[in-house]
């Protein structure tokens, strides 16, 4: 078993405990400009991810995430897996338990209301360069 696979299994075990504890937690509604990631989340038994784009944008220049971390600049164009995050790729570059909270705190990212469709909240004309 690879290191990533072992960490993934440990994270799944922690997620099960967190999921039981979070049953009473009220899911968050995505706000304007948030990116909802729900390609696999609900099928995997967790709430959708609500990524607060503008919260990050006021702290970092675009190139930090869209060049240095490898995120393509179009909603839905990135295939981010939890194993990638745990291995320090994509969100995991900062969300590593040192710079920002780590992947074991599932409910901080997987906080969306069940059934929230993936994409950018606030309209379909904000999906990337040249389409403002």
C-alpha positions as CSV (number, residue, x, y, z in Angstrom):
1,X,0.0,0.0,0.0
2,X,1.4,3.4,-1.0
3,X,1.8,6.2,1.5
4,X,-1.0,8.1,-0.2
5,X,-3.4,5.1,0.0
6,X,-2.6,4.6,3.7
7,X,-3.3,8.3,4.4
8,X,-6.5,8.1,2.3
9,X,-7.7,5.1,4.4
10,X,-6.9,7.0,7.6
11,X,-8.7,10.1,6.3
12,X,-11.8,8.1,5.4
13,X,-11.9,6.6,8.9
14,X,-11.6,10.1,10.4
15,X,-14.2,11.4,7.9
16,X,-16.7,8.7,9.1
17,X,-16.4,10.0,12.6
18,X,-16.7,13.6,11.5
19,X,-19.7,12.8,9.4
20,X,-21.5,11.3,12.3
21,X,-20.7,14.3,14.4
22,X,-21.7,16.7,11.7
23,X,-25.2,15.3,11.2
24,X,-26.6,18.1,13.3
25,X,-24.4,20.8,11.6
26,X,-26.3,23.2,9.4
27,X,-25.0,23.1,5.8
28,X,-23.8,26.4,4.4
29,X,-25.4,28.1,1.4
30,X,-23.0,29.1,-1.3
31,X,-22.7,32.9,-1.8
32,X,-22.1,34.9,-4.9
33,X,-18.8,34.1,-6.5
34,X,-18.3,30.9,-4.5
35,X,-17.2,27.8,-6.5
36,X,-19.3,24.7,-5.7
37,X,-17.4,21.4,-6.3
38,X,-19.9,18.6,-6.4
39,X,-18.7,16.3,-9.2
40,X,-18.0,13.4,-6.8
41,X,-18.7,14.7,-3.3
42,X,-22.3,13.6,-2.8
43,X,-21.8,10.3,-4.6
44,X,-19.0,9.7,-2.1
45,X,-21.3,10.4,0.8
46,X,-20.1,13.9,1.8
47,X,-21.5,17.4,1.2
48,X,-20.4,19.5,-1.7
49,X,-17.3,21.6,-1.3
50,X,-17.9,25.4,-1.2
51,X,-14.8,27.2,-2.2
52,X,-14.9,30.9,-1.3
53,X,-13.1,32.2,-4.3
54,X,-13.1,35.9,-3.4
55,X,-12.0,35.2,0.2
56,X,-8.9,33.6,-1.3
57,X,-8.6,36.2,-4.1
58,X,-8.3,39.2,-1.7
59,X,-5.3,37.4,0.0
60,X,-3.5,36.0,-3.0
61,X,-2.8,37.0,-6.6
62,X,-4.5,34.9,-9.3
63,X,-1.2,33.3,-10.4
64,X,-0.7,31.7,-7.0
65,X,-3.5,29.2,-7.6
66,X,-3.9,29.3,-11.4
67,X,-0.2,29.1,-12.3
68,X,1.7,27.8,-9.3
69,X,-0.8,25.3,-8.0
70,X,-2.1,24.2,-11.4
71,X,-5.8,25.2,-11.3
72,X,-7.2,25.9,-14.7
73,X,-9.1,29.1,-14.9
74,X,-12.5,27.7,-15.7
75,X,-15.0,26.2,-13.3
76,X,-15.3,22.4,-13.8
77,X,-12.0,22.1,-15.7
78,X,-10.0,20.7,-12.7
79,X,-10.2,17.1,-11.7
80,X,-9.2,17.4,-8.0
81,X,-9.3,14.3,-5.9
82,X,-9.0,14.0,-2.1
83,X,-5.9,11.9,-2.7
84,X,-4.3,14.9,-4.5
85,X,-5.1,17.2,-1.7
86,X,-3.7,14.8,0.9
87,X,-0.5,14.5,-1.2
88,X,-0.1,18.3,-1.1
89,X,-1.4,19.1,-4.6
90,X,-4.0,21.7,-5.5
91,X,-5.7,22.9,-2.2
92,X,-3.3,20.6,-0.2
93,X,-0.4,22.9,-1.0
94,X,-1.7,25.3,1.7
95,X,-4.3,23.2,3.5
96,X,-1.7,21.0,5.0
97,X,-2.3,21.5,8.8
98,X,0.5,24.1,8.9
99,X,-0.3,27.0,6.6
100,X,-4.1,26.4,6.9
101,X,-6.2,23.6,8.3
102,X,-5.6,20.1,7.0
103,X,-7.7,17.7,5.0
104,X,-8.8,15.8,8.2
105,X,-11.2,18.7,9.0
106,X,-13.6,17.6,6.3
107,X,-16.6,19.8,7.3
108,X,-14.7,23.1,6.8
109,X,-14.7,22.5,3.0
110,X,-17.4,19.9,2.5
111,X,-20.0,22.4,3.9
112,X,-22.5,22.9,1.1
113,X,-26.2,22.1,1.1
114,X,-26.9,18.7,-0.4
115,X,-28.1,19.0,-4.0
116,X,-26.2,22.2,-4.7
117,X,-25.1,21.9,-8.3
118,X,-21.4,22.4,-9.2
119,X,-20.2,25.7,-10.7
120,X,-19.9,29.3,-9.8
121,X,-22.7,30.8,-7.8
122,X,-24.3,34.0,-9.1
123,X,-24.8,33.3,-12.8
124,X,-23.3,31.6,-15.8
125,X,-21.5,34.6,-17.2
126,X,-18.6,34.4,-14.7
127,X,-17.0,31.2,-15.8
128,X,-13.6,32.3,-16.9
129,X,-11.5,34.7,-18.9
130,X,-13.3,36.5,-21.8
131,X,-16.8,35.7,-20.5
132,X,-17.5,38.5,-18.0
